């Protein structure tokens, strides 16, 4: 699974296309690179002023990342579907860019 910030990516398609197991490329709207770490939560206001964070609420972005990552691992490592399919299809901020399923 590749989680991408808005407007980035492309290189991951090489790996998704060649995957021998389910693979996904997901874009989270309103994010930039630094939305994928603690800056999104701890320094949201300065990060937005400096342009290093996307428009998405910091806590919301991190929640989406956490939920998708956890559900993906639950499904493909633990063998328990805790809602990965629902999360990737029914979340207004998530764009499914490419999938092998």
DSSP file (Angstrom, degrees, kcal/mol; ACC not computed):
  #  RESIDUE AA STRUCTURE BP1 BP2  ACC     N-H-->O    O-->H-N    N-H-->O    O-->H-N    TCO  KAPPA ALPHA  PHI   PSI    X-CA   Y-CA   Z-CA
    1    1 A X              0   0    0      0, 0.0     2,-0.5     0, 0.0    24,-0.2   0.000 360.0 360.0 360.0 128.9    0.0    0.0    0.0
    2    2 A X  E     -a   25   0A   0     22,-2.4    24,-3.3     2,-0.0     2,-0.6  -0.958 360.0-161.9-109.4 124.2    1.3    3.4   -1.0
    3    3 A X  E     -a   26   0A   0     -2,-0.5     2,-0.3    22,-0.2    24,-0.2  -0.943  18.7-170.5-105.4 122.0   -0.2    6.4    0.8
    4    4 A X  E     -a   27   0A   0     22,-3.2    24,-2.6    -2,-0.6     2,-0.1  -0.830  22.4-120.7-118.0 148.7    0.5    9.6   -1.2
    5    5 A X  E >   -a   28   0A   0     -2,-0.3     3,-1.9    22,-0.2    27,-0.2  -0.472  56.8 -72.1 -78.3 160.5    0.1   13.3   -0.5
    6    6 A X  T 3  S+     0   0    0     25,-0.9    -1,-0.1    22,-0.7     3,-0.1  -0.260 116.8   7.2 -58.4 130.4   -2.2   15.2   -2.9
    7    7 A X  T 3  S+     0   0    0      1,-0.3    -1,-0.3    -3,-0.1     2,-0.2   0.513 108.5 101.8  79.7   5.8   -0.7   15.7   -6.4
    8    8 A X    <   +     0   0    0     -3,-1.9    -1,-0.3     2,-0.0     2,-0.2  -0.675  46.6  55.9-115.8 171.4    2.3   13.5   -5.9
    9    9 A X        +     0   0    0     -2,-0.2    18,-0.0    -3,-0.1    16,-0.0  -0.576  23.4 141.1 106.4-169.1    3.2   10.0   -6.9
   10   10 A X  S >  S+     0   0    0     -2,-0.2     3,-0.9     0, 0.0     4,-0.4  -0.283  70.8  76.2 121.1 -44.5    3.5    8.2  -10.1
   11   11 A X  T >> S+     0   0    0      1,-0.2     3,-1.2     2,-0.2     4,-0.6   0.815  85.3  65.2 -66.9 -29.6    6.6    6.2   -9.4
   12   12 A X  H 3> S+     0   0    0      1,-0.3     4,-2.5     2,-0.2     3,-0.5   0.745  84.1  74.9 -66.7 -22.0    4.6    3.8   -7.2
   13   13 A X  H <> S+     0   0    0     -3,-0.9     4,-2.7     1,-0.2    -1,-0.3   0.829  87.3  61.7 -61.4 -31.0    2.6    2.6  -10.2
   14   14 A X  H <> S+     0   0    0     -3,-1.2     4,-0.9    -4,-0.4    -1,-0.2   0.925 110.7  39.2 -57.1 -45.6    5.6    0.6  -11.4
   15   15 A X  H  X S+     0   0    0     -4,-0.6     4,-0.6    -3,-0.5     3,-0.3   0.884 114.6  51.8 -75.6 -40.1    5.5   -1.5   -8.2
   16   16 A X  H >< S+     0   0    0     -4,-2.5     3,-1.0     1,-0.2    -2,-0.2   0.918 108.4  52.7 -62.4 -42.9    1.7   -1.7   -8.0
   17   17 A X  H 3< S+     0   0    0     -4,-2.7    -1,-0.2     1,-0.2    -2,-0.2   0.792 115.0  41.5 -62.7 -28.7    1.6   -3.0  -11.6
   18   18 A X  H 3< S+     0   0    0     -4,-0.9    -1,-0.2    -3,-0.3    -2,-0.2   0.380  84.8 126.7-102.2   2.8    4.2   -5.7  -10.8
   19   19 A X    <<  -     0   0    0     -3,-1.0     4,-0.1    -4,-0.6    -3,-0.0  -0.334  46.6-158.9 -65.7 140.1    2.8   -6.8   -7.4
   20   20 A X  S    S+     0   0    0      2,-0.1     2,-0.3    -2,-0.0    -1,-0.1   0.416  80.7  42.8 -96.3  -1.0    2.1  -10.5   -7.0
   21   21 A X  S    S-     0   0    0      1,-0.1    79,-0.1     0, 0.0    -2,-0.0  -0.829 114.4 -58.6-132.3 170.2   -0.3   -9.8   -4.1
   22   22 A X        -     0   0    0     -2,-0.3     2,-0.3    78,-0.1    -2,-0.1  -0.277  61.5-179.8 -54.1 133.8   -3.0   -7.1   -3.6
   23   23 A X        -     0   0    0     -4,-0.1    77,-2.0    -7,-0.1    78,-0.4  -0.987   8.5-167.6-139.9 148.2   -1.4   -3.6   -3.9
   24   24 A X  E     - B   0  99A   0     -2,-0.3   -22,-2.4    75,-0.2     2,-0.5  -0.973  17.2-158.3-138.1 148.2   -2.9   -0.2   -3.7
   25   25 A X  E     -aB   2  98A   0     73,-2.4    72,-2.5    -2,-0.3    73,-1.4  -0.976  25.3-179.1-123.2 113.6   -1.9    3.4   -4.4
   26   26 A X  E     -aB   3  96A   0    -24,-3.3   -22,-3.2    -2,-0.5     2,-0.4  -0.947  14.2-156.6-120.6 133.2   -4.1    5.8   -2.3
   27   27 A X  E     -aB   4  95A   0     68,-2.8    68,-3.2    -2,-0.4     2,-0.7  -0.894   8.4-147.9-107.3 137.0   -4.0    9.6   -2.4
   28   28 A X  E >   -aB   5  94A   0    -24,-2.6     3,-1.3    -2,-0.4   -22,-0.7  -0.910  21.5-131.7-106.9 112.7   -5.2   11.6    0.6
   29   29 A X  T 3  S+     0   0    0     64,-3.6     3,-0.1    -2,-0.7    25,-0.0  -0.276  86.7  24.9 -62.5 143.6   -6.7   14.9   -0.5
   30   30 A X  T 3  S+     0   0    0      1,-0.3    26,-2.3    25,-0.1     2,-0.3   0.542  97.2 117.7  82.7   7.5   -5.5   18.0    1.3
   31   31 A X    <   -     0   0    0     -3,-1.3   -25,-0.9    23,-0.2    -1,-0.3  -0.738  40.4-171.2-107.9 157.0   -2.2   16.6    2.4
   32   32 A X    >   -     0   0    0     -2,-0.3     3,-1.9   -27,-0.2     4,-0.3  -0.772  50.1 -82.6-127.3 177.3    1.5   17.4    1.7
   33   33 A X  G >  S+     0   0    0      1,-0.3     3,-1.6    -2,-0.3    20,-0.1   0.871 126.6  53.0 -52.6 -44.7    4.5   15.5    2.7
   34   34 A X  G >  S+     0   0    0     18,-0.8     3,-1.2     1,-0.3     6,-0.7   0.579  89.0  78.7 -75.0  -7.1    4.7   16.7    6.3
   35   35 A X  G <  S+     0   0    0     -3,-1.9    -1,-0.3     1,-0.2    -2,-0.2   0.655  83.5  68.2 -68.6 -12.9    1.1   15.8    6.9
   36   36 A X  G <  S+     0   0    0     -3,-1.6    -1,-0.2    -4,-0.3     2,-0.2   0.227 100.9  47.8 -93.7  14.5    2.4   12.2    7.3
   37   37 A X  S X  S-     0   0    0     -3,-1.2     3,-1.5     0, 0.0     4,-0.3  -0.795 105.2 -77.3-139.9-174.0    4.3   12.9   10.5
   38   38 A X  T >> S+     0   0    0      1,-0.3     4,-3.3    -2,-0.2     3,-1.3   0.659 112.1  79.3 -64.8 -17.6    3.8   14.6   13.9
   39   39 A X  H 3> S+     0   0    0      1,-0.3     4,-1.8    -5,-0.2    -1,-0.3   0.870  85.3  63.3 -57.4 -35.3    4.2   18.1   12.5
   40   40 A X  H <4 S+     0   0    0     -3,-1.5    -1,-0.3    -6,-0.7    18,-0.2   0.786 117.6  26.2 -60.5 -27.2    0.6   17.8   11.3
   41   41 A X  H <4 S+     0   0    0     -3,-1.3     3,-0.5    -4,-0.3    -2,-0.2   0.817 126.6  41.8-102.4 -43.5   -0.5   17.6   14.9
   42   42 A X  H  < S+     0   0    0     -4,-3.3    -3,-0.2     1,-0.2    -2,-0.2   0.801 130.5  19.7 -81.8 -29.9    2.1   19.4   17.0
   43   43 A X  S  X S+     0   0    0     -4,-1.8     4,-2.4    -5,-0.4    -1,-0.2  -0.246  75.6 141.2-134.9  46.7    2.8   22.4   14.8
   44   44 A X  H  > S+     0   0    0     -3,-0.5     4,-2.2     2,-0.2     5,-0.2   0.927  72.3  47.3 -60.7 -49.0   -0.3   22.6   12.5
   45   45 A X  H  > S+     0   0    0      1,-0.2     4,-2.2     2,-0.2     5,-0.2   0.957 116.2  42.0 -62.3 -52.5   -0.7   26.4   12.5
   46   46 A X  H  > S+     0   0    0      1,-0.2     4,-2.5     2,-0.2     6,-0.2   0.886 113.3  55.6 -61.7 -35.5    3.0   27.2   11.8
   47   47 A X  H  X>S+     0   0    0     -4,-2.4     5,-1.9    -8,-0.2     6,-1.5   0.877 109.6  44.9 -64.0 -37.8    3.1   24.4    9.2
   48   48 A X  H  <5S+     0   0    0     -4,-2.2     3,-0.4    -5,-0.2    -1,-0.2   0.890 112.4  51.4 -73.0 -39.0    0.1   25.8    7.3
   49   49 A X  H  <5S+     0   0    0     -4,-2.2    -2,-0.2     1,-0.2    -1,-0.2   0.914 113.1  45.3 -62.2 -42.5    1.5   29.3    7.4
   50   50 A X  H  <5S-     0   0    0     -4,-2.5    -1,-0.2    -5,-0.2    -2,-0.2   0.577 113.4-120.0 -79.7  -9.2    4.9   28.1    6.1
   51   51 A X  T  <5S+     0   0    0     -4,-0.5    -3,-0.2    -3,-0.4    -4,-0.1   0.633  82.2 115.9  82.4  13.4    3.2   26.0    3.4
   52   52 A X      < +     0   0    0     -5,-1.9   -18,-0.8    -6,-0.2     2,-0.3   0.632  68.0  58.9 -89.8 -13.3    4.6   22.7    4.6
   53   53 A X  S    S-     0   0    0     -6,-1.5   -22,-0.1   -19,-0.1    -2,-0.1  -0.871  81.5-124.0-114.5 149.5    1.2   21.3    5.5
   54   54 A X        -     0   0    0     -2,-0.3   -23,-0.2   -22,-0.2   -22,-0.1  -0.150  36.2 -94.1 -78.8-178.4   -1.8   20.7    3.3
   55   55 A X  S    S+     0   0    0    -24,-0.1   -24,-0.2     2,-0.1     3,-0.1   0.689  89.5 105.6 -74.4 -20.5   -5.3   22.1    3.9
   56   56 A X  S    S-     0   0    0    -26,-2.3     2,-0.1     1,-0.1   -26,-0.1  -0.299  87.0 -96.0 -63.4 143.5   -6.6   19.0    5.8
   57   57 A X     >  -     0   0    0      1,-0.1     4,-2.7     2,-0.1     5,-0.2  -0.387  34.7-128.3 -55.8 132.5   -7.0   19.3    9.5
   58   58 A X  H  > S+     0   0    0      1,-0.2     4,-2.2     2,-0.2     5,-0.2   0.899 106.4  45.1 -55.5 -47.8   -3.9   17.8   11.1
   59   59 A X  H  > S+     0   0    0      1,-0.2     4,-2.1     2,-0.2    -1,-0.2   0.894 112.9  51.6 -65.7 -39.5   -5.6   15.4   13.4
   60   60 A X  H  > S+     0   0    0      2,-0.2     4,-2.3     1,-0.2    -2,-0.2   0.926 110.0  49.2 -62.9 -45.2   -8.1   14.3   10.7
   61   61 A X  H  X S+     0   0    0     -4,-2.7     4,-2.3     1,-0.2    -2,-0.2   0.922 112.2  47.1 -60.9 -45.5   -5.2   13.5    8.3
   62   62 A X  H  X S+     0   0    0     -4,-2.2     4,-2.7    -5,-0.2    -1,-0.2   0.854 110.1  54.1 -66.3 -34.0   -3.3   11.5   10.8
   63   63 A X  H  X S+     0   0    0     -4,-2.1     4,-2.9     2,-0.2     5,-0.2   0.915 108.6  48.5 -65.0 -42.8   -6.5    9.6   11.7
   64   64 A X  H  X S+     0   0    0     -4,-2.3     4,-2.7     2,-0.2     5,-0.3   0.935 113.2  47.5 -61.6 -46.2   -7.0    8.7    8.1
   65   65 A X  H  X S+     0   0    0     -4,-2.3     4,-2.4     1,-0.2     5,-0.2   0.931 114.7  46.2 -60.5 -47.0   -3.4    7.5    7.8
   66   66 A X  H  X S+     0   0    0     -4,-2.7     4,-2.7     1,-0.2     5,-0.2   0.930 114.1  47.3 -61.9 -47.3   -3.6    5.5   11.0
   67   67 A X  H  X S+     0   0    0     -4,-2.9     4,-2.4     1,-0.2     5,-0.2   0.910 114.3  45.8 -64.9 -43.1   -7.0    3.9   10.2
   68   68 A X  H  X S+     0   0    0     -4,-2.7     4,-2.4    -5,-0.2    -1,-0.2   0.922 114.9  47.6 -65.4 -43.6   -6.0    2.9    6.6
   69   69 A X  H  X S+     0   0    0     -4,-2.4     4,-2.4    -5,-0.3     5,-0.2   0.940 114.6  45.6 -63.6 -47.6   -2.6    1.5    7.8
   70   70 A X  H  X S+     0   0    0     -4,-2.7     4,-2.7    -5,-0.2    -2,-0.2   0.929 114.8  46.9 -62.0 -46.9   -4.1   -0.5   10.6
   71   71 A X  H  X S+     0   0    0     -4,-2.4     4,-2.2    -5,-0.2    11,-0.4   0.868 111.2  52.5 -65.9 -36.2   -7.0   -1.9    8.5
   72   72 A X  H  X S+     0   0    0     -4,-2.4     4,-2.8    -5,-0.2     5,-0.3   0.947 113.0  43.5 -62.9 -49.0   -4.6   -2.8    5.7
   73   73 A X  H  X>S+     0   0    0     -4,-2.4     4,-2.3     1,-0.2     5,-1.8   0.891 112.1  53.9 -65.6 -38.9   -2.3   -4.7    8.1
   74   74 A X  I  <>S+     0   0    0     -4,-2.7     6,-2.7    -5,-0.2     5,-0.7   0.933 114.9  41.3 -58.0 -44.8   -5.3   -6.3    9.8
   75   75 A X  I  <5S+     0   0    0     -4,-2.2    -2,-0.2     4,-0.2    -1,-0.2   0.931 125.9  29.9 -71.2 -46.5   -6.6   -7.6    6.4
   76   76 A X  I  <5S+     0   0    0     -4,-2.8    -3,-0.2    -5,-0.2    -2,-0.2   0.625 132.1  27.6 -97.7 -13.7   -3.4   -8.7    4.8
   77   77 A X  I  <5S+     0   0    0     -4,-2.3    -3,-0.2    -5,-0.3    -2,-0.1   0.764 131.4  31.0-109.5 -48.3   -1.2   -9.8    7.7
   78   78 A X  I   <S-     0   0    0     -5,-1.8    -3,-0.2     2,-0.2    -4,-0.2   0.699  96.5-130.4 -84.1 -19.7   -3.7  -10.9   10.4
   79   79 A X      < +     0   0    0     -5,-0.7     2,-0.5    -6,-0.4    -4,-0.2   0.725  67.6 123.4  77.0  21.0   -6.3  -12.1    8.0
   80   80 A X        -     0   0    0     -6,-2.7     2,-1.0    -7,-0.2    -1,-0.2  -0.966  57.7-141.7-118.8 118.2   -9.1  -10.1    9.7
   81   81 A X        +     0   0    0     -2,-0.5    -9,-0.1     1,-0.2   -10,-0.1  -0.686  27.5 168.5 -83.6 105.8  -11.1   -7.6    7.7
   82   82 A X  S    S-     0   0    0     -2,-1.0    -1,-0.2   -11,-0.4   -11,-0.1   0.160  73.0 -64.9-103.1  17.4  -11.6   -4.7   10.0
   83   83 A X  S  > S+     0   0    0    -12,-0.2     4,-2.9   -11,-0.0     5,-0.2   0.625  84.7 137.8 116.7  16.4  -12.9   -2.3    7.3
   84   84 A X  H  > S+     0   0    0    -13,-0.4     4,-2.5     1,-0.2     5,-0.2   0.933  79.9  49.0 -58.9 -46.3  -10.1   -1.7    4.9
   85   85 A X  H  > S+     0   0    0      1,-0.2     4,-1.2     2,-0.2    -1,-0.2   0.906 113.4  47.3 -60.5 -41.8  -12.4   -2.0    1.9
   86   86 A X  H  > S+     0   0    0      1,-0.2     4,-2.6     2,-0.2     3,-0.3   0.935 111.9  50.2 -63.4 -46.8  -14.9    0.4    3.5
   87   87 A X  H  < S+     0   0    0     -4,-2.9    -2,-0.2     1,-0.2    -1,-0.2   0.894 112.0  45.8 -62.2 -41.5  -12.2    2.9    4.4
   88   88 A X  H  < S+     0   0    0     -4,-2.5    -1,-0.2    -5,-0.2    -2,-0.2   0.735 122.5  35.9 -77.1 -19.4  -10.6    3.1    1.0
   89   89 A X  H  < S+     0   0    0     -4,-1.2    -2,-0.2    -3,-0.3    -1,-0.2   0.706 120.0  42.3-103.4 -23.8  -13.9    3.4   -0.8
   90   90 A X  S  < S+     0   0    0     -4,-2.6     2,-0.5    -5,-0.2    -2,-0.1  -0.117  84.6 100.3-120.6  36.3  -16.1    5.5    1.5
   91   91 A X    >   -     0   0    0      3,-0.2     3,-1.7    -4,-0.2    -4,-0.0  -0.976  60.0-149.6-124.7 117.2  -13.8    8.2    2.7
   92   92 A X  T 3  S+     0   0    0     -2,-0.5    -1,-0.1     1,-0.3   -63,-0.1   0.715  96.7  51.1 -63.3 -21.6  -14.1   11.6    0.9
   93   93 A X  T 3  S+     0   0    0    -65,-0.1   -64,-3.6    -3,-0.0     2,-0.5   0.598  95.2  84.8 -89.2 -11.6  -10.5   12.4    1.4
   94   94 A X  E <   -B   28   0A   0     -3,-1.7     2,-0.5   -66,-0.2    -3,-0.2  -0.805  56.1-168.8-101.2 127.7   -9.1    9.2   -0.1
   95   95 A X  E     -B   27   0A   0    -68,-3.2   -68,-2.8    -2,-0.5     2,-1.0  -0.962  18.1-141.2-113.0 122.1   -8.6    8.7   -3.8
   96   96 A X  E     +B   26   0A   0     -2,-0.5   -70,-0.2   -70,-0.2     3,-0.1  -0.726  26.0 174.7 -80.4 105.1   -7.9    5.1   -5.0
   97   97 A X  E     -     0   0A   0    -72,-2.5     2,-0.3    -2,-1.0    -1,-0.2   0.864  63.0  -6.2 -82.2 -38.1   -5.4    5.8   -7.7
   98   98 A X  E     +B   25   0A   0    -73,-1.4   -73,-2.4   -82,-0.0     2,-0.3  -0.983  61.6 177.8-159.6 145.8   -4.5    2.3   -8.6
   99   99 A X  E     -B   24   0A   0     -2,-0.3   -75,-0.2   -75,-0.2   -77,-0.1  -0.995  28.6-148.8-150.6 147.5   -5.3   -1.2   -7.4
  100  100 A X              0   0    0    -77,-2.0   -76,-0.1    -2,-0.3   -78,-0.1   0.459 360.0 360.0 -93.3  -2.6   -4.4   -4.8   -8.3
  101  101 A X              0   0    0    -78,-0.4    -1,-0.2   -80,-0.0   -77,-0.1   0.433 360.0 360.0 -95.4 360.0   -7.8   -6.0   -7.0
